[in-house]
Amino acid sequence: MRAHRAPALPRSVASADPKSDLRRALRAKRRALTATEQRRASARLAANLSRMRLFRVSRRIAAYLPNDGEIDPGDILERAWRMKKKVYLPVLSRLRHDRLWFAEASPGMELRPNRFGIPEPVVKASALVRAGELDLVLLPLVAFDERGNRIGMGGGFYDKSLAFLRYRTLLTKPHVIGLAHDFQRVDRLPVDPWDVRLAGVVTDEGVYTARS
């Protein structure tokens, strides 16, 4: 684990709802990045992630299409396709609207915005797979700490879709890695019982393996 000084948290984080205040501050900071800064961050992220053995050995990898200033995994998806890996993107469940399924994606495939305006692959329901069928899930986040805790956008979609990981004993997949800008790291996050812990986080500046 590389030693870094975590960024100072905004004063508002000390309020009655620390997750909401932190979410608001860091979402604003990542939205303020220029297109050039985002492209450079995406390239550095891909370089850091592609050096990980976990990425190299995984055959079925889920990622996401960036929204709201999230770091863009596009470069790493291009590498995955060149390496003949299967790439998946999240799709909102058509029955339980607080869950995610995953659809295999290919360059240039048809996409359609979901109810949040985020593009999703247009596929038949029979083509969707659950998270448990994947080797590696790369997910976005708003903030993270070095213990593998994260906060997302507040909808709980990933936590609910990956809830089975909290009870696993013999399950070895999927491995769950967060992707973020390095400034989204904080000293310690408040944790709720339903939060799913990450195996680690990859940023534009390094790799953070979760510690206990």
C-alpha positions, 0 to 999 in steps of 0.5 A, spaced: 500 500 500 502 506 497 502 511 503 498 518 501 495 523 505 488 523 504 485 529 502 481 534 508 474 533 508 469 538 507 467 541 514 460 539 512 462 532 513 461 533 520 453 534 520 448 529 522 448 526 515 456 525 513 455 520 507 450 525 504 455 531 505 461 527 503 457 525 497 455 532 495 462 535 495 466 529 492 461 529 486 462 536 485 469 535 485 469 530 480 464 534 475 469 540 475 474 536 472 475 538 464 475 533 459 482 533 458 483 531 465 478 526 465 482 523 459 488 523 462 485 520 468 482 514 464 489 512 461 492 512 468 487 508 471 487 503 465 495 502 466 494 501 473 489 496 472 492 492 467 498 491 471 494 487 476 494 479 476 487 479 477 485 483 471 489 479 467 486 472 469 479 474 469 475 472 463 468 475 464 469 482 467 463 487 468 464 495 468 460 501 467 459 507 462 461 513 466 456 518 469 456 524 473 464 525 473 465 518 474 472 516 472 472 513 465 473 505 464 473 506 457 481 505 456 481 498 460 475 495 456 478 496 450 484 493 453 479 487 455 476 486 448 483 486 445 485 480 450 479 477 448 475 477 454 468 478 455 466 485 457 459 486 461 455 492 463 450 493 468 442 493 466 437 495 471 432 489 473 426 489 469 422 486 475 426 488 481 428 496 480 433 496 485 437 490 482 442 490 477 443 484 472 449 484 467 449 484 459 455 482 455 457 488 451 461 489 444 464 495 441 458 499 437 453 495 440 446 498 441 445 502 447 439 505 450 438 510 456 435 507 462 430 511 467 436 515 470 439 517 463 445 512 463 446 508 457 445 500 457 446 495 452 439 493 448 439 485 449 433 480 451 432 478 458 435 471 457 441 474 455 442 477 462 447 474 467 447 475 475 453 478 478 455 471 481 457 469 474 462 474 473 470 473 475 471 481 476 466 487 477 469 494 476 464 499 479 464 506 480 464 510 487 463 517 490 468 516 496 472 510 499 477 508 504 483 504 505 479 498 508 475 497 502 469 501 504 465 505 499 459 510 498 456 510 491 450 515 489 445 513 494 441 508 490 444 502 493 444 498 487 451 495 487 450 493 495 443 490 493 446 486 487 452 484 491 449 482 497 450 475 497 458 476 498 457 478 505 455 471 507 459 467 502 464 462 505 467 458 499 465 463 494 471 466 490 468 470 485 466 475 483 472 479 485 469 487 486 474 492 485 472 500 485 474 505 480 475 512 482 479 518 482 485 518 487 482 525 490 476 520 492 480 517 497 478 519 505 481 517 511 475 513 514 468 512 511 461 511 516 459 503 514 452 501 514 450 493 515 448 492 508 455 495 505 459 490 501 466 491 502 471 492 496 477 487 495 481 494 493 480 500 489 484 502 483 485 510 481 489 514 476 494 514 481 495 507 484 492 501 487 489 500 494 488 493 496 483 493 502 486 492 509 482 490 515 
